[in-house]
Amino acid sequence: MEKREPYPLIEITAETPFERGVQYGSQAVDRIGICIEYYKESFRKQGFTWDEAKAYAMGYVPVIEESMPEILEEAKGLASGSGRELAEIMAVNCRYEISKISKPEECTTAAVLPEASRGGKTYAVKNWDFFEKTIPHIVLLRIRTREYSAIGWTEAGQMPREGFNSFGVAIVNNGMQSVHDHYGEGLPVTFLRRRVLASRSFEEAAKLVRSFKRCVSNNIMLVGSKGQVLDFEVQPERMDQVYSQGGILTHANHFVVDAEADAFPERPKVRDARLMELLAKRRGDIDVPYIMECMKDHEYWPKAICSHPTFAGDKRTYIPAGITVASMIVDFAENTAYICSGPPCEGEYIPYKL
């Protein structure tokens, strides 16, 4: 098995939003180009021309300008630093909203709270499942300013999608689609996630999630360094909360509270239950090495926690759900995110300090 290379780490140290974007864009020029070409083709297959996708994405600018202008400045800097139009950067940042008609099966997430862990630690966990063709344009971001630090990952050209910060706030997400999703006004989820990663407290992050205007569904899990977790199943006009069980909370790509809202009710609903089963076996003694092993699990393949292509003889058969493009375990006590590039069963978790 060929060893996977870690994703490139983009270091961002500028103190102003625009210059942070410039630093990001200038360091990720090549991967941003790959990402844009990928979405040009992806949107075309969904019936959107690139010009249509750009125009639609730019329609979100007024909402972002009103609610979080500093993050829009980062996007403008990102465009400047990479030599791209703002509309192109907006289009890749709005891929979730533009692609809402697709069938999302992205990710398994979890929180482990002090009562369930060894040594009273808190962990935020995610396996990011997506398409294998996105691997060439994924990057890691580390932001270090006088105000705060943050570590996360994303597709190059997008705001950071998941991660944690020095204020003790982590965010991990699951793609979901409800029968109520629609094209319209709202805040792109990538911008919300970026703003959460700048939150000064868990309470501030929770307020942002509870109040943002949206037109698509998403599951947003917030984890706090003091043993807090809030999991929101977000729909355009409704928001429900999923609660932890004995210090463990797991989620995948289906609605738990309002099951009738699920746009794809026929999908297997096994990954969250399987991860809960695995973590519960070590309740009270869960640590990082054990979580790593759980995230490699292949039960219920091809809808497993660890998703990837497999080989049958010399014929390569691709899993319909795609591939685990990355895995992350946030250890607040150590100020460290352990990140594996590609499926965890094939790779190595590398520690990244804040």
C-alpha positions as CSV (number, residue, x, y, z in Angstrom):
1,M,0.0,0.0,0.0
2,E,1.4,3.4,-1.1
3,K,1.8,5.8,1.8
4,R,-0.3,8.9,1.4
5,E,1.4,12.2,1.7
6,P,0.0,14.7,4.3
7,Y,-2.0,17.5,2.9
8,P,-0.1,20.9,2.5
9,L,-0.2,23.0,5.6
10,I,-1.0,26.7,4.9
11,E,0.4,29.0,7.6
12,I,-1.5,32.2,8.1
13,T,-0.1,34.9,10.5
14,A,-1.5,38.3,9.2
15,E,-3.4,40.5,11.6
16,T,-6.1,41.8,9.1
17,P,-8.7,39.7,7.4
18,F,-7.8,40.8,3.9
19,E,-4.1,40.0,4.4
20,R,-4.9,36.7,6.0
21,G,-6.8,35.9,2.8
22,V,-3.9,37.0,0.7
23,Q,-1.5,34.7,2.6
24,Y,-3.8,31.8,2.1
25,G,-4.4,32.5,-1.6
26,S,-0.8,33.0,-2.4
27,Q,0.3,29.8,-0.8
28,A,-2.5,27.7,-2.3
29,V,-2.5,29.0,-5.9
30,D,-2.1,25.7,-7.6
31,R,-4.6,23.8,-5.5
32,I,-7.1,26.6,-5.8
33,G,-6.8,26.3,-9.6
34,I,-7.4,22.5,-9.3
35,C,-10.4,23.1,-7.1
36,I,-12.0,25.6,-9.5
37,E,-11.5,23.3,-12.4
38,Y,-13.1,20.4,-10.4
39,Y,-16.2,22.5,-9.6
40,K,-16.5,23.8,-13.1
41,E,-17.0,20.2,-14.2
42,S,-19.0,19.2,-11.1
43,F,-21.5,22.0,-11.6
44,R,-21.8,21.3,-15.3
45,K,-22.9,17.8,-14.6
46,Q,-25.5,19.2,-12.3
47,G,-26.8,21.5,-15.0
48,F,-25.1,24.8,-14.1
49,T,-22.7,26.6,-16.3
50,W,-19.7,28.1,-14.5
51,D,-21.1,31.6,-15.2
52,E,-24.4,30.6,-13.6
53,A,-22.6,29.2,-10.6
54,K,-20.6,32.3,-10.1
55,A,-23.6,34.6,-10.5
56,Y,-25.6,32.5,-8.0
57,A,-22.8,32.5,-5.5
58,M,-22.3,36.3,-5.7
59,G,-26.0,36.6,-4.7
60,Y,-24.9,35.6,-1.2
61,V,-22.5,38.5,-0.8
62,P,-25.0,41.0,0.7
63,V,-25.9,38.6,3.4
64,I,-22.2,37.9,4.3
65,E,-21.5,41.7,4.1
66,E,-24.2,42.4,6.6
67,S,-23.5,39.6,9.1
68,M,-19.8,39.0,9.0
69,P,-17.9,41.6,6.8
70,E,-14.5,40.5,8.1
71,I,-14.9,37.0,6.7
72,L,-15.9,38.5,3.3
73,E,-12.7,40.5,3.5
74,E,-10.8,37.3,3.9
75,A,-12.5,35.9,0.8
76,K,-11.6,39.1,-1.1
77,G,-8.0,38.7,0.0
78,L,-8.0,35.0,-1.0
79,A,-9.1,36.0,-4.5
80,S,-6.4,38.7,-4.6
81,G,-3.7,36.4,-3.3
82,S,-4.5,33.6,-5.8
83,G,-5.1,35.9,-8.8
84,R,-8.7,34.8,-9.1
85,E,-12.1,36.6,-9.4
86,L,-14.0,37.0,-6.2
87,A,-16.9,35.3,-8.0
88,E,-14.8,32.2,-8.5
89,I,-13.9,32.0,-4.8
90,M,-17.5,32.5,-4.0
91,A,-18.6,29.7,-6.3
92,V,-16.3,27.1,-4.6
93,N,-17.4,28.4,-1.2
94,C,-21.0,27.9,-2.1
95,R,-20.6,24.4,-3.5
96,Y,-22.8,23.1,-0.7
97,E,-25.7,25.5,-1.6
98,I,-25.3,25.0,-5.4
99,S,-25.0,21.2,-5.1
100,K,-28.0,20.9,-2.7
101,I,-29.8,18.8,-5.4
102,S,-27.1,16.1,-5.1
103,K,-27.3,13.2,-2.7
104,P,-24.9,14.0,0.1
105,E,-23.3,11.3,2.2
106,E,-20.5,13.2,3.8
107,C,-19.0,12.4,7.1
108,T,-19.2,10.7,10.5
109,T,-18.8,13.0,13.5
110,A,-18.5,12.5,17.3
111,A,-17.9,14.2,20.6
112,V,-16.4,12.5,23.6
113,L,-16.9,14.3,26.9
114,P,-15.0,14.1,30.2
115,E,-17.3,11.4,31.8
116,A,-16.6,9.1,28.9
117,S,-12.9,9.6,28.4
118,R,-9.7,8.6,30.1
119,G,-8.4,11.4,32.3
120,G,-11.5,13.6,31.9
121,K,-10.6,14.9,28.4
122,T,-12.8,16.3,25.7
123,Y,-12.5,15.3,22.0
124,A,-14.1,16.4,18.8
125,V,-13.9,13.8,16.0
126,K,-14.6,13.6,12.3
127,N,-14.2,11.3,9.3
128,W,-14.7,13.5,6.2
129,D,-16.2,11.4,3.3
130,F,-16.3,12.9,-0.1
131,F,-15.2,12.2,-3.7
132,E,-11.7,10.9,-4.4
133,K,-11.2,13.5,-7.1
134,T,-11.2,16.2,-4.4
135,I,-8.0,14.9,-2.7
136,P,-5.6,16.8,-5.0
137,H,-7.1,20.2,-3.8
138,I,-7.5,19.6,-0.1
139,V,-5.3,21.8,2.3
140,L,-4.8,22.2,6.0
141,L,-4.9,25.7,7.5
142,R,-3.2,27.0,10.6
143,I,-4.1,30.6,11.7
144,R,-1.8,32.2,14.3
145,T,-2.5,35.8,15.1
146,R,-2.1,37.9,18.3
147,E,-5.8,37.4,18.9
148,Y,-6.2,33.7,18.5
149,S,-5.0,30.5,16.8
150,A,-7.0,27.9,14.8
151,I,-6.4,24.7,12.9
152,G,-8.7,23.3,10.2
153,W,-9.0,21.8,6.8
154,T,-10.8,22.6,3.6
155,E,-10.9,22.4,-0.1
156,A,-8.4,25.0,-1.5
157,G,-10.2,28.3,-2.1
158,Q,-12.8,27.7,0.6
159,M,-13.0,29.0,4.1
160,P,-11.9,26.4,6.7
161,R,-14.7,23.9,7.1
162,E,-13.8,22.2,10.4
163,G,-11.3,22.5,13.2
164,F,-10.8,24.1,16.5
165,N,-9.4,27.3,18.0
166,S,-7.4,28.6,21.0
167,F,-10.6,29.8,22.7
168,G,-11.6,26.1,23.1
169,V,-14.2,25.9,20.4
170,A,-14.3,23.1,17.8
171,I,-16.8,22.6,14.9
172,V,-17.4,19.4,12.9
173,N,-20.2,18.9,10.4
174,N,-22.3,16.5,8.4
175,G,-23.9,17.2,5.1
176,M,-27.7,16.6,5.1
177,Q,-30.6,17.4,2.8
178,S,-34.2,17.9,3.8
179,V,-37.3,18.0,1.7
180,H,-37.5,21.7,2.6
181,D,-34.1,22.8,1.1
182,H,-34.3,25.4,-1.6
183,Y,-32.3,27.8,-3.6
184,G,-32.5,31.2,-2.1
185,E,-31.1,33.7,0.4
186,G,-29.0,32.7,3.3
187,L,-25.5,32.5,4.7
188,P,-23.2,29.9,3.0
189,V,-22.3,27.3,5.5
190,T,-18.6,27.7,4.8
191,F,-18.7,31.3,5.9
192,L,-20.6,30.3,9.1
193,R,-18.0,27.6,9.9
194,R,-15.2,30.1,9.4
195,R,-16.8,32.6,11.7
196,V,-17.3,29.9,14.3
197,L,-13.6,29.2,14.2
198,A,-13.0,32.8,15.2
199,S,-15.5,32.6,18.1
200,R,-14.1,33.8,21.5
201,S,-16.3,31.3,23.4
202,F,-18.5,28.3,23.1
203,E,-21.5,30.4,23.9
204,E,-20.7,32.8,21.1
205,A,-20.3,29.9,18.6
206,A,-23.7,28.5,19.7
207,K,-25.4,31.9,19.3
208,L,-24.0,32.2,15.7
209,V,-25.4,28.8,14.8
210,R,-28.8,29.3,16.4
211,S,-29.3,32.6,14.5
212,F,-27.9,32.3,11.0
213,K,-30.2,32.6,8.0
214,R,-30.1,29.5,5.7
215,C,-31.7,27.9,2.7
216,V,-30.2,24.4,3.0
217,S,-29.8,21.8,5.8
218,N,-26.7,20.8,7.7
219,N,-25.7,19.1,10.9
220,I,-23.4,21.3,13.0
221,M,-21.7,19.9,16.0
222,L,-20.0,22.3,18.4
223,V,-17.6,21.0,21.0
224,G,-16.1,23.0,23.8
225,S,-12.9,22.4,25.8
226,K,-14.8,22.5,29.1
227,G,-16.8,19.4,28.2
228,Q,-19.6,21.1,26.2
229,V,-21.3,19.8,23.1
230,L,-24.3,21.1,21.1
231,D,-25.4,19.2,18.0
232,F,-27.9,21.1,15.7
233,E,-29.8,19.4,12.9
234,V,-30.4,22.5,10.8
235,Q,-33.2,23.0,8.2
236,P,-34.2,26.2,6.5
237,E,-37.0,27.0,8.9
238,R,-36.3,24.6,11.8
239,M,-33.4,23.6,14.1
240,D,-33.4,20.5,16.4
241,Q,-30.9,19.4,18.9
242,V,-29.4,15.9,19.3
243,Y,-28.1,15.1,22.8
244,S,-25.2,13.1,24.1
245,Q,-25.6,9.7,25.8
246,G,-23.3,9.0,28.7
247,G,-20.8,11.5,27.5
248,I,-20.8,10.4,23.8
249,L,-22.5,11.9,20.8
250,T,-22.3,10.6,17.3
251,H,-23.9,11.8,14.0
252,A,-23.9,10.9,10.3
253,N,-25.9,12.1,7.3
254,H,-29.5,11.6,8.3
255,F,-32.0,13.4,10.5
256,V,-32.4,11.9,13.9
257,V,-35.1,14.2,15.4
258,D,-37.2,15.1,12.4
259,A,-36.7,11.9,10.4
260,E,-39.6,12.7,8.1
261,A,-37.7,15.7,6.8
262,D,-35.0,13.5,5.3
263,A,-34.8,13.9,1.5
264,F,-33.3,10.4,1.2
265,P,-35.1,8.2,3.8
266,E,-34.0,5.0,2.1
267,R,-30.3,5.5,2.9
268,P,-28.7,3.1,5.4
269,K,-28.5,4.8,8.8
270,V,-25.7,2.9,10.4
271,R,-22.5,4.9,10.7
272,D,-23.5,7.0,13.7
273,A,-25.0,3.9,15.5
274,R,-21.8,1.9,14.8
275,L,-19.5,4.6,16.1
276,M,-21.6,5.0,19.2
277,E,-21.4,1.2,19.7
278,L,-17.6,1.2,19.4
279,L,-17.0,4.2,21.6
280,A,-19.5,2.9,24.3
281,K,-17.3,-0.2,24.7
282,R,-14.6,1.9,26.2
283,R,-16.9,4.5,28.0
284,G,-14.9,6.0,30.8
285,D,-11.6,5.0,29.2
286,I,-11.7,6.5,25.7
287,D,-8.4,8.0,24.5
288,V,-6.9,9.1,21.2
289,P,-5.4,5.8,20.1
290,Y,-8.8,4.1,20.7
291,I,-10.7,6.8,18.7
292,M,-8.2,6.3,15.9
293,E,-9.0,2.6,15.8
294,C,-12.7,3.3,15.8
295,M,-12.4,5.6,12.8
296,K,-10.8,2.8,10.8
297,D,-13.9,0.6,11.2
298,H,-15.3,-1.2,8.1
299,E,-18.5,-2.7,9.5
300,Y,-21.4,-2.3,7.1
301,W,-19.1,-1.6,4.1
302,P,-19.7,0.1,1.8
303,K,-21.5,2.4,4.2
304,A,-18.7,2.1,6.8
305,I,-17.2,4.7,9.1
306,C,-13.9,4.3,7.1
307,S,-14.9,4.6,3.4
308,H,-12.6,3.9,0.5
309,P,-12.2,2.0,-2.8
310,T,-11.5,-1.7,-2.5
311,F,-9.9,-4.2,-4.8
312,A,-11.6,-7.4,-6.0
313,G,-8.9,-9.4,-7.8
314,D,-7.3,-7.0,-10.2
315,K,-10.6,-5.1,-10.8
316,R,-11.0,-1.8,-8.8
317,T,-14.4,-1.3,-7.4
318,Y,-15.4,2.1,-6.1
319,I,-17.6,2.5,-3.0
320,P,-20.7,4.4,-4.0
321,A,-20.4,6.7,-1.0
322,G,-16.9,7.8,-2.1
323,I,-13.9,7.9,0.1
324,T,-12.8,9.1,3.5
325,V,-10.6,12.0,2.3
326,A,-9.4,12.9,5.8
327,S,-9.9,12.2,9.5
328,M,-9.5,14.5,12.5
329,I,-9.4,14.1,16.3
330,V,-9.2,17.3,18.3
331,D,-7.6,16.9,21.8
332,F,-8.3,20.1,23.6
333,A,-6.0,19.3,26.6
334,E,-3.0,18.9,24.3
335,N,-4.0,21.8,22.0
336,T,-3.6,19.3,19.1
337,A,-5.5,18.1,16.1
338,Y,-4.5,14.7,14.9
339,I,-5.2,14.6,11.2
340,C,-4.9,11.7,8.7
341,S,-4.8,12.3,5.0
342,G,-7.1,9.8,3.3
343,P,-8.8,6.8,4.9
344,P,-7.5,6.2,8.4
345,C,-7.0,2.5,7.8
346,E,-4.4,3.4,5.1
347,G,-2.7,6.4,6.6
348,E,-1.1,7.9,9.7
349,Y,-2.5,10.5,12.1
350,I,-0.1,13.4,12.3
351,P,-0.3,15.8,15.3
352,Y,-0.8,19.5,14.5
353,K,-0.4,22.0,17.4
354,L,-2.2,25.2,17.6
